[in-house]
Amino acid sequence: MVEELQVPIHLKMTLTIKEAAAYSNIGINKIESMLRSPNCQFVLYVGSKKLVKRREFEQYISHKLMI
């Protein structure tokens, strides 16, 4: 039997879109549209999967008044 390691969201380097939505209280659709932006600094592609770079995402949000 394989044990699945549970890492708290605030310690992860990258987040899934669902984790980023739960972490930031921003909707999944809004995060997906932000990740599609050509100059998005917090997207990481792993094959065809999109992940959110947590630190860069936090910095992006901290400098915005409106998304």
Number of C-alpha atoms within 10 A of each C-alpha: 3 4 5 6 6 6 8 7 15 11 10 11 12 21 21 15 20 16 16 22 17 13 14 12 9 13 13 15 12 13 17 16 10 16 19 12 10 8 9 14 14 19 23 16 9 8 6 7 10 18 20 23 18 22 15 16 18 14 11 13 13 9 8 8 6 5 8
